[in-house]
Amino acid sequence: MITRRRALGLLPASVLLGAAAVQAESLVAGQPAPDFSLPDQQGKTRRLADWRGKWLVLYFYPKNDTPGCTTEACNFRDDWLLLQELGAEVVGVSVDTSAAHAAFAQKYKLPFPLLADAQGEVATRYGALSDWLLFKFAKRQTFIIDPQGRIARVYRSVDSDKHSAEIVADLRQLRPTVR
């Protein structure tokens, strides 16, 4: 008789990874946000718990210095003070290296952390990884995480031109006492 554990060991890795991605893609508002521990553009390790007590805009993006990713990052930069007034911190995540993040952040004067998810493990936990065997990249997706560490909003389809404004409007709705 084959046990479940042994049966899972017989399945191809692609089937198992697909199952994890389906589970991660089912993240919904109210669930605890998956934990993470990743280096930022200065090499400092950042954890989800670092933002406990604050609203967190955790956005995944494909690649530094590409048109859509640059637009999205610069729009978050331009709205950064407003997002701060709403009690929110912004954090970007891609599979780029810390060094690549440092150059991108410096070039565009980004005032928020960019986390290097080089192996794509965190993007996988959030259902935001595209894995094409030869290369991986994060899907353009965003999660608003509340001060208690629960997912408040999920954005699986993002327009990089309008996304920061959408986040501001939704934070105002989530935090109606702050204008």
C-alpha positions as CSV (number, residue, x, y, z in Angstrom):
1,M,0.0,0.0,0.0
2,I,1.4,3.4,-1.0
3,T,1.2,6.1,1.7
4,R,0.2,9.7,0.8
5,R,3.8,10.9,1.5
6,R,5.3,8.2,-0.7
7,A,2.7,8.9,-3.5
8,L,3.6,12.6,-3.4
9,G,7.3,11.6,-3.8
10,L,6.3,9.8,-7.0
11,L,4.7,12.8,-8.6
12,P,6.8,15.0,-10.9
13,A,8.0,18.2,-9.4
14,S,6.0,20.3,-11.9
15,V,2.8,18.8,-10.6
16,L,3.8,19.6,-7.0
17,L,4.9,23.1,-7.9
18,G,1.7,23.7,-9.7
19,A,-0.3,22.6,-6.7
20,A,1.6,25.1,-4.5
21,A,1.0,27.9,-7.1
22,V,-2.8,27.2,-7.1
23,Q,-2.8,27.3,-3.3
24,A,-0.9,30.6,-3.3
25,E,-3.1,32.1,-6.0
26,S,-6.0,31.5,-3.7
27,L,-4.8,34.0,-1.1
28,V,-7.7,36.2,-0.2
29,A,-8.5,39.1,2.1
30,G,-8.5,38.1,5.7
31,Q,-5.9,35.5,5.5
32,P,-2.5,35.9,7.2
33,A,0.1,37.2,4.8
34,P,2.8,34.6,4.0
35,D,6.0,35.4,6.0
36,F,9.2,36.4,4.3
37,S,12.8,37.2,4.9
38,L,14.7,38.9,2.0
39,P,17.6,41.3,1.5
40,D,16.8,44.8,0.4
41,Q,18.9,47.0,-2.0
42,Q,21.4,47.6,0.8
43,G,21.7,44.0,1.8
44,K,19.7,44.4,5.0
45,T,17.4,41.5,5.7
46,R,13.7,42.6,5.9
47,R,10.9,40.5,7.3
48,L,7.2,40.9,7.2
49,A,7.2,41.4,10.9
50,D,9.3,44.6,10.4
51,W,6.1,46.3,9.2
52,R,3.8,45.0,11.9
53,G,1.5,47.8,13.1
54,K,1.6,49.5,9.7
55,W,-0.2,49.1,6.5
56,L,2.1,47.5,3.9
57,V,1.8,47.8,0.1
58,L,3.8,44.7,-1.1
59,Y,4.1,44.9,-4.8
60,F,5.7,42.3,-7.0
61,Y,7.1,43.4,-10.4
62,P,8.9,41.6,-13.2
63,K,12.3,43.4,-13.7
64,N,14.1,46.5,-12.8
65,D,14.5,49.2,-15.5
66,T,11.8,47.9,-17.8
67,P,9.2,50.4,-19.0
68,G,6.2,49.1,-17.0
69,C,8.2,48.4,-13.9
70,T,9.8,51.8,-14.0
71,T,6.5,53.5,-14.4
72,E,5.0,51.6,-11.5
73,A,7.9,52.3,-9.2
74,C,8.1,56.0,-10.1
75,N,4.3,56.4,-9.5
76,F,4.7,54.8,-6.0
77,R,7.7,57.2,-5.5
78,D,5.6,60.2,-6.5
79,D,2.7,59.1,-4.2
80,W,5.1,58.0,-1.4
81,L,4.4,61.0,0.9
82,L,0.6,60.5,0.5
83,L,0.9,56.8,1.1
84,Q,2.9,57.6,4.3
85,E,0.1,60.0,5.4
86,L,-2.3,57.1,5.0
87,G,-0.1,55.0,7.3
88,A,1.3,52.8,4.6
89,E,4.7,51.6,3.7
90,V,5.6,50.5,0.1
91,V,7.9,47.6,-0.6
92,G,8.8,46.2,-4.1
93,V,9.8,42.6,-4.7
94,S,11.4,41.1,-7.8
95,V,13.8,38.3,-8.6
96,D,16.5,40.8,-9.4
97,T,19.6,41.0,-7.1
98,S,20.2,43.5,-4.3
99,A,22.9,45.2,-6.4
100,A,20.5,45.6,-9.4
101,H,17.8,46.9,-6.9
102,A,20.4,49.4,-5.5
103,A,21.1,50.8,-9.0
104,F,17.4,51.0,-9.9
105,A,16.5,52.7,-6.6
106,Q,19.4,55.2,-7.0
107,K,18.6,55.9,-10.7
108,Y,15.0,56.8,-10.0
109,K,15.4,58.0,-6.4
110,L,13.0,55.4,-4.9
111,P,12.5,56.1,-1.2
112,F,11.2,52.6,-0.3
113,P,12.8,49.1,0.0
114,L,13.2,46.8,-3.0
115,L,13.6,43.2,-1.9
116,A,15.7,40.6,-3.8
117,D,13.7,37.3,-4.1
118,A,16.5,35.7,-6.3
119,Q,15.1,32.2,-6.0
120,G,11.4,33.3,-6.4
121,E,10.4,31.6,-3.1
122,V,8.4,34.5,-1.7
123,A,6.8,35.3,-5.1
124,T,5.8,31.6,-5.2
125,R,4.2,31.8,-1.7
126,Y,2.2,34.8,-2.9
127,G,1.2,33.2,-6.2
128,A,3.2,35.9,-8.1
129,L,5.9,33.9,-9.8
130,S,6.2,33.0,-13.5
131,D,8.7,30.2,-13.9
132,W,9.7,29.4,-17.5
133,L,12.4,26.8,-16.5
134,L,15.2,28.9,-18.0
135,F,14.2,32.1,-16.3
136,K,11.9,33.3,-13.6
137,F,10.2,36.6,-13.0
138,A,7.6,38.0,-10.6
139,K,4.2,38.7,-12.0
140,R,2.9,42.3,-11.6
141,Q,0.7,41.8,-8.5
142,T,0.2,43.7,-5.3
143,F,-1.0,42.9,-1.8
144,I,-2.2,45.4,0.8
145,I,-1.4,43.9,4.2
146,D,-3.1,45.3,7.3
147,P,-1.3,46.3,10.5
148,Q,-2.0,42.8,12.0
149,G,-0.3,41.0,9.1
150,R,-3.5,39.9,7.3
151,I,-4.1,40.4,3.6
152,A,-6.6,43.3,3.1
153,R,-6.6,43.5,-0.7
154,V,-5.2,41.4,-3.6
155,Y,-4.5,42.8,-7.0
156,R,-3.8,40.0,-9.6
157,S,-4.2,42.3,-12.6
158,V,-2.3,45.6,-12.4
159,D,-2.1,48.6,-14.7
160,S,1.3,50.1,-13.9
161,D,0.1,53.6,-15.1
162,K,-2.8,53.7,-12.6
163,H,-1.9,51.3,-9.9
164,S,-0.5,53.7,-7.3
165,A,-3.6,55.9,-7.5
166,E,-5.7,52.8,-7.2
167,I,-3.8,51.8,-4.0
168,V,-4.2,55.4,-2.6
169,A,-8.0,55.2,-3.2
170,D,-8.3,51.7,-1.6
171,L,-6.3,52.7,1.4
172,R,-8.6,55.7,1.9
173,Q,-11.5,53.2,1.8
174,L,-9.8,50.8,4.2
175,R,-8.8,53.7,6.5
176,P,-11.7,56.1,6.2
177,T,-10.6,58.2,9.2
178,V,-7.5,59.3,7.3
179,R,-7.8,61.8,4.4
